[in-house]
Amino acid sequence: MSAKRKNALGRGLGALLNDSPANKPTMPKKAVVTPGLAINEIAIEQIEVNPYQPRTHFDETALHELKDSIKTQGIIQPITVRKLANNAYQLISGERRLQASKLAGLAKIPAYIRQADDQQMLEMAIIENIQREDLNAIEVALSYQRLLSECNLKQEELGERVGKKRSTVTNYLRLLKLPPDVQLAIKNGQLSMGHARALISIDTIDAQLEVFKKIVQQGLSVRKTEELVRLLTTNTTIETKKAETHERAEIQKLQSELSSHFGSKIKIKADNKNRGEIKIPFVSTQDLNRILDILDIHL
């Protein structure tokens, strides 16, 4: 991730926390000090987990590495909590630090205490995780979806919050339309975001699953997958055009036969779902009665 993008993400989180990361000097073996915001030592047993935590999996190896670092260096960055009642707090951000501190046997942990409602809790937790954690693409997509649905954000606003272009946000959200088997493979690291983007461009689920199986069985690279999808899409387009040409010819033939039958220029319109209409024009009452006689309709 580039420095520019990190700064963009930092501004998004800073806007929520009213606290810009640019003002946080890193001081080894000490908690990072934020001007105007006190750091409190809170008993770990008094802190409950964040119900809005978007991350569903924590790498055990990385967690134990963080535990070892905490034992040696202490907590470099305090966690953030909100107060629920006397001696009761709820985590806003920093679950990995909290879990690693428990593993390290700490009784207390440095924390910022903030005022936050449920929506702010959700926004802070998701954006903090997207910014600080290596979420898989599906977790990111689900996080974006939660921000849109539960926080009533528009995609433009969401992009500003997380420092991403709207097109990037859209691509992540489109992952949630992929079949469950494909989503699971993305979560497990079998498929990269590049593979997923290629699969998204395929129109049907059956075709997506077919390409997915080939990726797994043949170990296809992203480039090979893109080539396969291009070939599949091209062939599908050719077949579709052939089918459309055949349907148009059939409709024209039917129009001609009906026009001959009714002695009027019949028009047939149909969409790709085989829905449409037949128009039988008439030029006078006498002409209408003639058509009704052909249809054997008597008023």
Buried (B, 14 or more C-beta within 10 A) or exposed (E): EEEEEEBBBBBBBBBBBEBBBEEBEEEEEEBBEBEEBEBBEBEBEBBEEBEBBBBEEBEEEEEEEBBEBBBEEBBBBBBBBBBEEEEEBBBBBBBBBBBBBBBBEBEBBBBBBBEBEEBBBBBBBBBBBBBBBEBBBBBBBBBBBBBBEBBEBEBEBBBBBBBBEBEBBEBBBBBEEBBEEBBEBBBEEEBBBEBBBBBBEBEEEEBBBBBBEBBBEEEBEBEBBBEBBEEBBEEBEEEEEEEEEEEEEEBEEBBEEBBEEBEBEBBBEBEEEEEEEEEBEBEEEEBBBBBEEEEEEEE
